[in-house]
Amino acid sequence: MHNYLSLKNKVALVTGASSGIGAATATLFAELGARVAIGFHSNKKGAELVLSQITEAGGKAITCAADVAQASGVESLIEQVTDALGPIDILVNNAGSLLERLPILKLTEERWDAVMDLNLKSAVLCTQKVAASMIERRSGAIINIGSIAGRNGGGPGAGPYAAAKGGLMTFTKSLAKELAPHGIRVNCVSPGVIDTPFHEVFSTPEMMSNFTKMIPLGRVGTSMECAKVIAFLASDAASYVVGETIEVNGGQLML
């Protein structure tokens, strides 16, 4: 029987994979048979922990340090991955952060640019670097990681982050139209409130309690619950899914 969820013999790059959703995705990809590049910027300890978990389970992975908000960092990252593992079959543009909550009157141009570079430009740059090889091979899957903030504007002081994630969802559709004729599927996953280090940093216990009250399932989600949807989109099980944004939010937002 054919396993449509298998990622055997695939090379996958997951950016921002040293913790949270990225770490869970890298781990699950390896479990499904992929050779995985764990992209990270500053959290080397987290990346090495993910690597050890994968290798101890019999999987194959590498860690790759890079600043994906800069073209030079992306170029270095893709070179590291292809040299070590081969051409990239699956790209997960997961790197991103709120950086800090700021009301509009305290938002600076520099901070706006930093949020856009990390959450939106990084996905554009990474996609540019892998697209040529995917087009040549007429095969590939790109999954962008959005956010419920891109749909509803996010929580207090999250305007730039919400705008970047909304832009990423729209970019997903444009890119899907462009690359689908070349055999490349582009989709997006939009997490709701997920139990990750993101909320440990940016959301107070009171905020989390208020968020949870708005979720029909009555709880926040887990990183692995997002990773399973990402893995579906990366696999042959989603062979006819193109340009979609899948909401993973426990019913908090239904479209």
C-alpha contacts under 8 A as a table, 3 or more apart, distances in Angstrom:
res1	aa1	res2	aa2	distance
3	N	6	S	5.54
4	Y	235	S	6.59
4	Y	236	D	5.16
4	Y	237	A	4.89
5	L	32	L	7.34
5	L	231	A	7.49
5	L	232	F	6.45
5	L	235	S	5.21
5	L	236	D	6.25
5	L	237	A	5.75
6	S	32	L	5.33
6	S	33	G	6.53
6	S	235	S	6.60
6	S	236	D	7.73
7	L	10	K	5.52
7	L	29	F	6.90
7	L	32	L	5.27
7	L	33	G	5.00
7	L	34	A	5.07
7	L	234	A	7.96
7	L	235	S	6.36
8	K	32	L	6.51
8	K	33	G	4.05
8	K	34	A	5.16
9	N	33	G	6.65
9	N	34	A	5.83
9	N	35	R	7.09
10	K	33	G	7.38
10	K	34	A	4.83
10	K	35	R	6.21
10	K	88	I	7.66
10	K	89	D	5.82
10	K	90	I	7.30
11	V	34	A	5.68
11	V	35	R	4.88
11	V	36	V	6.00
11	V	37	A	7.80
11	V	85	L	6.65
11	V	86	G	6.91
11	V	87	P	6.80
11	V	88	I	5.06
11	V	89	D	5.20
11	V	90	I	6.29
12	A	29	F	7.64
12	A	34	A	6.45
12	A	35	R	6.18
12	A	36	V	4.88
12	A	37	A	6.15
12	A	88	I	5.88
12	A	89	D	5.93
12	A	90	I	4.49
12	A	91	L	5.87
12	A	92	V	7.68
13	L	36	V	5.94
13	L	37	A	4.72
13	L	38	I	6.53
13	L	39	G	6.96
13	L	81	V	7.53
13	L	88	I	6.85
13	L	90	I	6.25
13	L	91	L	5.02
13	L	92	V	6.19
14	V	17	A	5.76
14	V	22	G	6.39
14	V	25	T	7.51
14	V	26	A	6.37
14	V	36	V	7.47
14	V	37	A	6.26
14	V	38	I	5.69
14	V	39	G	5.77
14	V	91	L	6.17
14	V	92	V	4.74
14	V	93	N	6.49
14	V	94	N	6.59
15	T	22	G	6.87
15	T	38	I	6.60
15	T	39	G	4.37
15	T	40	F	6.24
15	T	92	V	6.36
15	T	93	N	5.67
15	T	94	N	5.21
15	T	95	A	5.08
16	G	19	S	7.25
16	G	22	G	5.62
16	G	23	A	7.72
16	G	38	I	7.56
16	G	39	G	5.54
16	G	40	F	5.00
16	G	41	H	7.30
16	G	93	N	7.93
16	G	94	N	5.52
16	G	95	A	4.09
16	G	96	G	7.06
17	A	20	G	7.40
17	A	21	I	7.32
17	A	22	G	3.85
17	A	23	A	4.39
17	A	24	A	7.79
17	A	25	T	7.60
17	A	26	A	6.57
17	A	38	I	5.31
17	A	39	G	5.49
17	A	40	F	5.95
17	A	47	A	6.70
17	A	94	N	7.48
17	A	95	A	7.59
18	S	22	G	6.59
18	S	23	A	5.30
18	S	38	I	6.94
18	S	39	G	7.18
18	S	40	F	5.81
18	S	43	N	6.23
18	S	44	K	7.29
18	S	45	K	7.85
18	S	46	G	4.66
18	S	47	A	4.10
18	S	48	E	7.74
18	S	49	L	7.91
18	S	50	V	6.63
19	S	22	G	5.98
19	S	23	A	4.70
19	S	24	A	7.53
19	S	46	G	6.12
19	S	47	A	7.35
19	S	50	V	7.98
19	S	196	T	7.81
19	S	197	P	7.41
20	G	23	A	5.43
20	G	24	A	6.38
20	G	195	D	7.95
20	G	196	T	5.01
20	G	197	P	6.41
20	G	198	F	7.81
20	G	223	S	5.72
21	I	24	A	5.17
21	I	25	T	6.05
21	I	94	N	7.90
21	I	196	T	7.36
21	I	223	S	4.48
21	I	224	M	6.83
21	I	226	C	6.57
21	I	227	A	6.30
22	G	25	T	5.07
22	G	26	A	6.16
22	G	94	N	6.19
22	G	95	A	7.87
22	G	223	S	8.00
22	G	227	A	7.70
23	A	26	A	5.20
23	A	27	T	6.21
23	A	38	I	7.82
23	A	47	A	7.81
23	A	50	V	6.29
24	A	27	T	5.14
24	A	28	L	6.12
24	A	223	S	5.93
24	A	224	M	5.43
24	A	227	A	5.87
25	T	28	L	5.13
25	T	29	F	5.97
25	T	223	S	7.99
25	T	224	M	7.08
25	T	226	C	7.90
25	T	227	A	4.55
25	T	228	K	7.48
25	T	230	I	7.17
25	T	231	A	7.21
26	A	29	F	5.17
26	A	30	A	6.30
26	A	36	V	6.35
26	A	37	A	7.70
26	A	38	I	6.64
26	A	50	V	7.79
27	T	30	A	5.30
27	T	31	E	6.32
27	T	50	V	6.96
27	T	53	Q	7.51
27	T	54	I	5.96
28	L	31	E	4.90
28	L	32	L	6.23
28	L	227	A	7.00
28	L	228	K	7.54
28	L	231	A	7.44
29	F	32	L	5.07
29	F	33	G	6.49
29	F	34	A	5.50
29	F	35	R	7.80
29	F	36	V	7.02
29	F	231	A	6.65
30	A	33	G	5.08
30	A	34	A	4.82
30	A	35	R	6.13
30	A	36	V	6.21
30	A	54	I	6.58
30	A	59	G	5.46
30	A	60	K	6.70
30	A	61	A	7.45
31	E	34	A	7.34
31	E	54	I	7.75
31	E	57	A	7.95
31	E	59	G	6.65
33	G	59	G	7.25
34	A	59	G	7.95
34	A	60	K	7.55
35	R	59	G	7.34
35	R	60	K	5.19
35	R	61	A	5.57
35	R	85	L	6.96
36	V	60	K	6.51
36	V	61	A	4.55
36	V	62	I	6.50
37	A	61	A	5.65
37	A	62	I	5.03
37	A	63	T	5.78
37	A	64	C	6.64
37	A	81	V	6.32
38	I	47	A	6.55
38	I	50	V	7.89
38	I	51	L	7.48
38	I	61	A	7.10
38	I	62	I	6.02
38	I	63	T	4.63
38	I	64	C	5.95
39	G	47	A	7.68
39	G	63	T	6.06
39	G	64	C	4.90
39	G	65	A	5.99
39	G	66	A	7.02
39	G	77	L	7.70
40	F	43	N	6.40
40	F	44	K	7.01
40	F	47	A	6.63
40	F	63	T	7.48
40	F	64	C	6.28
40	F	65	A	5.07
40	F	66	A	6.21
40	F	67	D	7.74
41	H	44	K	7.44
41	H	65	A	5.31
41	H	66	A	5.16
41	H	67	D	5.46
41	H	68	V	7.83
42	S	65	A	7.55
43	N	46	G	5.41
43	N	47	A	6.39
44	K	47	A	5.07
44	K	48	E	6.12
44	K	65	A	7.75
45	K	48	E	5.21
45	K	49	L	6.24
46	G	49	L	5.08
46	G	50	V	6.37
47	A	50	V	5.18
47	A	51	L	6.20
47	A	63	T	6.40
48	E	51	L	4.88
48	E	52	S	6.12
48	E	63	T	7.01
49	L	52	S	5.15
49	L	53	Q	6.27
50	V	53	Q	5.16
50	V	54	I	6.30
51	L	54	I	5.21
51	L	55	T	6.15
51	L	61	A	6.23
51	L	62	I	6.64
51	L	63	T	6.91
52	S	55	T	5.19
52	S	56	E	5.84
53	Q	56	E	5.31
53	Q	57	A	6.31
54	I	57	A	5.25
54	I	58	G	6.55
54	I	59	G	5.13
54	I	60	K	6.73
54	I	61	A	6.85
55	T	58	G	5.00
55	T	59	G	4.86
55	T	60	K	5.86
55	T	61	A	6.95
56	E	59	G	7.27
62	I	84	A	7.99
64	C	77	L	6.40
64	C	80	Q	6.82
64	C	81	V	7.38
65	A	77	L	7.05
66	A	73	G	5.05
66	A	74	V	6.70
66	A	76	S	6.99
66	A	77	L	5.77
67	D	70	Q	5.99
67	D	73	G	4.80
67	D	74	V	6.79
68	V	71	A	6.95
68	V	73	G	5.35
68	V	74	V	4.97
68	V	77	L	7.92
68	V	95	A	7.73
68	V	118	L	7.06
68	V	122	S	5.16
68	V	125	L	7.63
68	V	126	C	7.38
69	A	73	G	7.29
69	A	74	V	7.62
69	A	117	D	5.09
69	A	118	L	4.86
69	A	119	N	7.99
69	A	121	K	6.39
69	A	122	S	4.78
70	Q	73	G	5.28
70	Q	74	V	6.41
70	Q	117	D	7.70
70	Q	122	S	7.19
70	Q	125	L	7.98
71	A	74	V	5.14
71	A	75	E	6.17
71	A	125	L	6.38
72	S	75	E	5.14
72	S	76	S	6.26
73	G	76	S	5.14
73	G	77	L	6.13
74	V	77	L	4.95
74	V	78	I	6.19
74	V	122	S	7.86
74	V	125	L	6.68
74	V	126	C	6.04
74	V	129	K	7.63
75	E	78	I	5.44
75	E	79	E	6.22
75	E	129	K	7.06
76	S	79	E	5.18
76	S	80	Q	6.17
77	L	80	Q	5.14
77	L	81	V	6.32
78	I	81	V	5.16
78	I	82	T	6.11
78	I	126	C	7.86
78	I	129	K	7.00
78	I	130	V	7.51
79	E	82	T	5.35
79	E	83	D	5.95
80	Q	83	D	5.38
80	Q	84	A	6.23
81	V	84	A	5.31
81	V	85	L	5.73
81	V	86	G	6.85
81	V	87	P	7.83
81	V	88	I	7.65
82	T	85	L	5.28
82	T	86	G	4.21
82	T	87	P	5.13
82	T	88	I	6.71
83	D	86	G	6.00
87	P	133	S	7.02
88	I	91	L	7.02
88	I	130	V	6.74
88	I	133	S	7.81
88	I	134	M	7.59
88	I	140	G	7.92
89	D	134	M	6.98
89	D	139	S	7.11
89	D	140	G	4.90
89	D	141	A	6.46
90	I	140	G	5.89
90	I	141	A	4.88
90	I	142	I	5.81
90	I	143	I	7.87
90	I	234	A	6.54
91	L	127	T	7.68
91	L	130	V	7.88
91	L	141	A	6.44
91	L	142	I	4.77
91	L	143	I	6.28
92	V	142	I	5.91
92	V	143	I	4.80
92	V	144	N	5.85
92	V	145	I	7.39
93	N	122	S	7.68
93	N	123	A	5.41
93	N	126	C	7.51
93	N	142	I	7.60
93	N	143	I	6.24
93	N	144	N	4.76
93	N	145	I	6.05
94	N	144	N	6.41
94	N	145	I	5.16
95	A	118	L	6.90
95	A	119	N	6.56
95	A	122	S	7.51
96	G	118	L	5.46
96	G	119	N	4.58
97	S	115	V	7.22
97	S	118	L	7.13
97	S	119	N	6.74
97	S	161	Y	7.45
97	S	198	F	7.42
98	L	101	R	6.94
98	L	115	V	6.79
98	L	158	A	6.81
98	L	160	P	7.95
98	L	161	Y	5.49
98	L	202	F	7.69
99	L	115	V	6.90
100	E	157	G	7.82
100	E	158	A	7.86
100	E	202	F	6.94
101	R	156	P	6.76
101	R	157	G	4.28
101	R	158	A	5.54
101	R	202	F	7.21
102	L	105	L	7.98
102	L	106	K	5.97
102	L	107	L	5.79
102	L	156	P	7.71
102	L	157	G	4.25
102	L	158	A	6.72
102	L	159	G	7.92
103	P	106	K	5.53
103	P	107	L	6.28
103	P	156	P	7.34
103	P	157	G	4.65
103	P	158	A	7.84
103	P	159	G	7.88
104	I	107	L	5.10
104	I	157	G	7.35
104	I	159	G	7.79
107	L	111	R	6.67
107	L	112	W	6.95
108	T	111	R	5.27
108	T	112	W	6.24
109	E	112	W	5.11
109	E	113	D	6.17
110	E	113	D	5.19
110	E	114	A	6.17
111	R	114	A	5.00
111	R	115	V	6.25
112	W	115	V	5.35
112	W	116	M	6.27
112	W	160	P	6.03
113	D	116	M	5.12
113	D	117	D	5.94
114	A	117	D	5.12
114	A	118	L	6.16
115	V	118	L	5.31
115	V	119	N	6.02
115	V	120	L	8.00
115	V	160	P	6.42
115	V	161	Y	6.25
115	V	164	A	7.37
116	M	119	N	5.37
116	M	120	L	5.31
116	M	121	K	6.29
116	M	160	P	7.11
116	M	161	Y	7.34
116	M	164	A	5.59
117	D	120	L	5.72
117	D	121	K	4.57
117	D	122	S	6.01
118	L	121	K	6.29
118	L	122	S	5.53
119	N	122	S	6.16
119	N	123	A	7.11
119	N	161	Y	7.36
119	N	164	A	5.98
119	N	165	K	6.85
119	N	168	L	7.90
120	L	123	A	5.47
120	L	124	V	6.62
120	L	164	A	5.56
120	L	165	K	6.99
120	L	167	G	7.07
120	L	168	L	5.83
121	K	124	V	5.01
121	K	125	L	6.11
122	S	125	L	5.17
122	S	126	C	6.07
123	A	126	C	5.23
123	A	127	T	5.97
123	A	144	N	7.28
123	A	168	L	7.85
124	V	127	T	5.23
124	V	128	Q	6.17
125	L	128	Q	5.15
125	L	129	K	6.42
126	C	129	K	5.24
126	C	130	V	6.50
127	T	130	V	5.35
127	T	131	A	5.76
127	T	142	I	7.79
128	Q	131	A	5.39
128	Q	132	A	7.37
129	K	132	A	6.92
130	V	133	S	5.82
130	V	134	M	6.42
131	A	134	M	5.05
131	A	135	I	5.96
132	A	135	I	5.14
132	A	136	E	6.18
133	S	136	E	5.05
133	S	137	R	6.27
134	M	137	R	5.12
134	M	138	R	5.72
134	M	139	S	5.37
134	M	140	G	5.49
134	M	184	I	7.01
135	I	138	R	4.78
135	I	139	S	6.69
135	I	179	L	7.75
135	I	182	H	5.55
135	I	183	G	7.34
135	I	184	I	7.30
138	R	182	H	5.20
138	R	183	G	4.81
138	R	184	I	6.66
139	S	182	H	7.20
139	S	183	G	4.98
139	S	184	I	5.22
140	G	183	G	6.83
140	G	184	I	4.60
140	G	185	R	6.37
141	A	184	I	5.64
141	A	185	R	4.87
141	A	186	V	5.92
141	A	233	L	7.62
141	A	234	A	5.59
142	I	184	I	7.57
142	I	185	R	6.27
142	I	186	V	4.71
142	I	187	N	6.42
142	I	234	A	7.30
143	I	186	V	5.86
143	I	187	N	5.00
143	I	188	C	5.20
143	I	189	V	7.11
143	I	230	I	6.94
143	I	233	L	7.16
143	I	234	A	7.20
144	N	168	L	7.26
144	N	169	M	7.72
144	N	172	T	7.05
144	N	186	V	7.77
144	N	187	N	6.35
144	N	188	C	4.55
144	N	189	V	6.39
145	I	188	C	5.64
145	I	189	V	5.06
145	I	190	S	6.03
145	I	191	P	7.67
146	G	150	G	6.82
146	G	165	K	5.07
146	G	166	G	7.28
146	G	168	L	6.45
146	G	169	M	6.31
146	G	188	C	6.47
146	G	189	V	5.82
146	G	190	S	4.49
146	G	191	P	6.78
147	S	150	G	5.41
147	S	151	R	7.37
147	S	162	A	7.59
147	S	165	K	6.02
147	S	166	G	7.89
147	S	189	V	7.59
147	S	190	S	4.36
147	S	191	P	5.01
147	S	192	G	6.28
148	I	151	R	5.20
148	I	152	N	6.35
148	I	153	G	7.91
148	I	154	G	6.97
148	I	190	S	5.77
148	I	191	P	5.92
148	I	192	G	5.05
148	I	193	V	7.97
148	I	247	E	7.56
148	I	249	N	7.70
148	I	253	L	7.68
149	A	152	N	5.19
149	A	153	G	4.80
149	A	154	G	3.81
149	A	155	G	7.35
149	A	158	A	7.84
149	A	161	Y	7.49
149	A	162	A	4.75
149	A	165	K	7.01
149	A	166	G	7.62
149	A	192	G	7.91
150	G	153	G	5.80
150	G	154	G	6.96
150	G	161	Y	7.79
150	G	162	A	4.51
150	G	163	A	6.16
150	G	164	A	7.28
150	G	165	K	4.71
150	G	166	G	3.98
150	G	167	G	7.66
150	G	169	M	7.66
151	R	154	G	7.81
151	R	162	A	7.66
151	R	166	G	6.51
152	N	162	A	7.88
153	G	158	A	7.24
153	G	159	G	6.41
153	G	162	A	5.25
153	G	163	A	7.42
154	G	158	A	5.59
154	G	159	G	6.93
154	G	161	Y	7.95
154	G	162	A	5.77
155	G	158	A	5.67
156	P	159	G	7.87
158	A	161	Y	5.38
158	A	162	A	5.97
159	G	162	A	5.13
159	G	163	A	6.07
160	P	163	A	5.05
160	P	164	A	6.12
161	Y	164	A	5.11
161	Y	165	K	6.19
162	A	165	K	5.18
162	A	166	G	6.03
163	A	166	G	5.07
163	A	167	G	6.09
164	A	167	G	5.02
164	A	168	L	6.17
165	K	168	L	4.87
165	K	169	M	6.34
166	G	169	M	5.24
166	G	170	T	6.48
167	G	170	T	5.14
167	G	171	F	6.01
168	L	171	F	4.90
168	L	172	T	6.09
169	M	172	T	5.05
169	M	173	K	6.82
169	M	188	C	6.60
169	M	245	T	6.89
170	T	173	K	5.34
170	T	174	S	6.54
171	F	174	S	5.12
171	F	175	L	5.94
172	T	175	L	5.21
172	T	176	A	5.94
172	T	186	V	6.30
172	T	187	N	6.07
172	T	188	C	6.54
172	T	243	G	6.06
172	T	244	E	7.82
173	K	176	A	5.04
173	K	177	K	6.35
173	K	186	V	7.65
173	K	187	N	7.59
173	K	243	G	4.70
173	K	244	E	7.19
174	S	177	K	5.36
174	S	178	E	6.44
174	S	243	G	7.88
175	L	178	E	5.03
175	L	179	L	6.02
175	L	186	V	6.74
175	L	243	G	7.86
176	A	179	L	5.33
176	A	180	A	5.61
176	A	184	I	7.71
176	A	185	R	6.25
176	A	186	V	4.81
176	A	187	N	7.14
176	A	242	V	6.28
176	A	243	G	5.02
177	K	180	A	5.69
177	K	181	P	7.63
177	K	243	G	7.29
178	E	181	P	6.93
179	L	182	H	5.32
179	L	183	G	6.86
179	L	184	I	5.39
179	L	185	R	6.95
179	L	186	V	7.59
180	A	183	G	5.19
180	A	184	I	4.96
180	A	185	R	5.65
180	A	186	V	7.61
180	A	242	V	7.47
181	P	184	I	7.31
185	R	239	S	7.80
185	R	241	V	7.31
185	R	242	V	5.52
185	R	243	G	7.45
186	V	242	V	5.84
186	V	243	G	5.61
186	V	244	E	7.84
187	N	233	L	7.13
187	N	241	V	7.58
187	N	242	V	5.89
187	N	243	G	4.82
187	N	244	E	5.04
187	N	245	T	6.05
188	C	243	G	7.36
188	C	244	E	6.04
188	C	245	T	4.41
188	C	246	I	6.31
189	V	226	C	7.72
189	V	229	V	7.41
189	V	230	I	6.70
189	V	245	T	5.37
189	V	246	I	4.88
189	V	247	E	6.20
189	V	248	V	7.15
190	S	245	T	6.40
190	S	246	I	5.87
190	S	247	E	4.80
190	S	248	V	5.96
190	S	249	N	7.89
191	P	194	I	6.88
191	P	226	C	6.76
191	P	247	E	6.11
191	P	248	V	4.78
191	P	249	N	5.74
192	G	221	G	7.52
192	G	247	E	7.37
192	G	248	V	5.90
192	G	249	N	4.10
192	G	250	G	7.53
192	G	252	Q	7.34
193	V	211	F	7.22
193	V	212	T	7.90
193	V	220	V	5.53
193	V	221	G	6.25
193	V	249	N	6.43
194	I	199	H	7.80
194	I	220	V	5.41
194	I	221	G	4.43
194	I	222	T	5.39
194	I	223	S	6.49
194	I	249	N	7.92
195	D	198	F	7.95
195	D	199	H	6.92
195	D	220	V	6.22
195	D	221	G	5.97
195	D	222	T	5.38
195	D	223	S	6.79
196	T	199	H	5.99
196	T	200	E	6.88
196	T	222	T	7.46
196	T	223	S	6.81
197	P	200	E	4.81
197	P	201	V	6.28
198	F	201	V	5.46
198	F	202	F	6.18
198	F	203	S	7.91
199	H	202	F	4.96
199	H	203	S	4.78
199	H	204	T	7.67
199	H	208	M	7.92
200	E	203	S	6.10
200	E	204	T	7.47
203	S	207	M	5.82
203	S	208	M	6.43
204	T	207	M	5.09
204	T	208	M	6.30
205	P	208	M	5.05
205	P	209	S	6.13
206	E	209	S	5.06
206	E	210	N	6.28
207	M	210	N	5.11
207	M	211	F	6.11
208	M	211	F	4.97
208	M	212	T	6.12
209	S	212	T	5.18
209	S	213	K	6.45
210	N	213	K	5.25
210	N	214	M	6.94
211	F	214	M	5.50
211	F	215	I	6.99
212	T	215	I	5.26
212	T	218	G	6.03
212	T	219	R	5.62
212	T	220	V	6.18
213	K	216	P	7.77
213	K	218	G	6.59
214	M	218	G	7.76
214	M	252	Q	5.92
215	I	218	G	5.29
215	I	219	R	6.59
215	I	220	V	7.55
215	I	249	N	7.53
215	I	250	G	5.92
215	I	251	G	5.89
215	I	252	Q	4.49
216	P	219	R	7.98
216	P	250	G	6.32
216	P	251	G	5.48
216	P	252	Q	6.27
217	L	250	G	5.41
217	L	251	G	6.77
218	G	250	G	7.94
219	R	250	G	7.67
220	V	249	N	7.87
220	V	250	G	7.43
221	G	225	E	6.65
221	G	226	C	7.94
221	G	249	N	6.92
221	G	250	G	7.01
222	T	225	E	5.27
222	T	226	C	6.88
223	S	226	C	5.30
223	S	227	A	6.19
224	M	227	A	4.68
224	M	228	K	6.08
225	E	228	K	5.48
225	E	229	V	6.94
225	E	248	V	7.87
226	C	229	V	5.40
226	C	230	I	6.38
226	C	248	V	6.52
227	A	230	I	4.96
227	A	231	A	6.05
228	K	231	A	5.07
228	K	232	F	6.23
229	V	232	F	5.01
229	V	233	L	6.41
230	I	233	L	5.20
230	I	234	A	6.27
231	A	234	A	4.97
231	A	235	S	6.18
232	F	235	S	5.24
232	F	236	D	7.77
232	F	237	A	6.21
232	F	238	A	6.14
233	L	236	D	7.83
233	L	237	A	7.32
233	L	238	A	5.21
233	L	239	S	7.99
233	L	241	V	7.48
234	A	238	A	7.14
235	S	238	A	5.90
235	S	239	S	7.17
236	D	239	S	4.84
238	A	241	V	5.18
241	V	244	E	6.80
247	E	253	L	7.69
247	E	254	M	7.81
248	V	251	G	7.87
249	N	252	Q	5.55
249	N	253	L	6.72
250	G	253	L	7.97
251	G	254	M	5.93
